[in-house]
Amino acid sequence: MTRAPVAHRASCRLCDSRSVELVVPYKPSPIADAYVPAERTSQTQASYPLDLYLCGSCGHVQLLDVVDPEALFGEYIYSTSVSLGLVEHFRQYVDDLLDRFPAPSPPLAVDIGSNDGTLLRILRDRGLRVLGIDPASVIAEQATRAGLETLPAFFTSSLARRIKAERGAAAFVTANNVFAHSDNLPDMADGVAELLSPEGVFVFEVSYLVDIVEKLLFDTIYHEHLCYHSIKPLVAFFSRHGLELFDVMRLPTKGGSIRGFVQRLGARRRPAPIIDELLALETRMGLDRPDVFRELTAKLLAIKTDLHRLLRPLRSANKAIAGYGASATVTTLIHNFELGPFLDYLVDDNPARHALFSPGLHLPVLSPAVLYERRPEFVIVLVWQYADPILTKNQRYLEQGGHFILPLPRARIV
């Protein structure tokens, strides 16, 4: 298999300072969502560095090892519509957006990283002109065939100028869980500033660094996610690019996220009080200091040690152990907690994952029905943030004598 190129940058992605420090070392791992079919299991999948760095100048936390975006997203298989609860999340998102920010009709909405068009469809059904942009060519083509025009491209300032010339300025530009994906956020911000109408709104959702640290969401860190955002660095970043972060909502999605609202500098909206509140919270937590992340590293090592202490005797007794989940976060968890030797196979609720094999280790992904057919004695809930609905859905497995193992926030058997 051809090795995907990886480059190490020496400066902060937001402010370009070279004052960057390694604060959370990770084990190298394969591309997180690179689940492969059986015919590719004979090919070795390369692993790439996944270390977290802190910028000493602006406080931004990020990966500095950048895997070629074509390798990450060209064959991307994640689909928004199958993610638990995300369709309803987007319906509420659109209701909130249109209630708060009425726009001249018919307004243009451009969704960056539009995936299968789930958000575009909801916006279109509410009367907006819509355009999607997504580099995953297969998914973009499928969305376009479904009537949701999607450009198979990365969003850049030059593309923004072309869209504006052809279609006019956008009342809304959205970027959900993709504003952390670009190695060139300055150019993306310039593109947003170019594309927005004078009173237009840029809305983005990303994982929030506060939640990652507080809730130990270390498995949300993988190569696709280059940035781990907090408010302090973002305020300064947007200002440098002619934009202003004027409001933020905290959300439960992805374990803990923020929805940011951005306008062009000089637009009429006043910054909401929550901006100062979150800046104060981040200061109290010390998110711009290395010692906070060293403490996080120590906590994760202790959890891994406890989990291995629990699993070793089970493996020595030849107990069958499955893993529940076959997502990108599972790849990070398995490789960093070194769970490969303990697992026989994975199960996942998404049928599109069945008959694929996990990145690097090539563990088979099967239907959850095998929990009742093969009856493994133990199942590690690798998508541990969804443990409650998984346990509820599989009560019969527990009643038949099976056991679930929750790896986080502490290792324990259910």
Helices and strands as residue ranges (DSSP letters): E 6-8, E 20-24, G 38-40, E 52-55, E 61-63, E 65-67, H 69-73, G 80-82, H 86-100, E 108-112, H 118-125, E 129-133, H 137-145, E 150-151, H 157-167, E 170-176, H 185-195, E 196-207, H 209-214, G 218-220, E 227-228, H 231-240, E 243-251, G 253-255, E 257-264, H 273-285, H 290-316, E 321-324, H 328-336, G 340-342, E 345-347, G 351-353, E 365-366, H 370-373, E 378-381, G 384-386, H 387-393, H 395-399, E 403-406, E 412-413
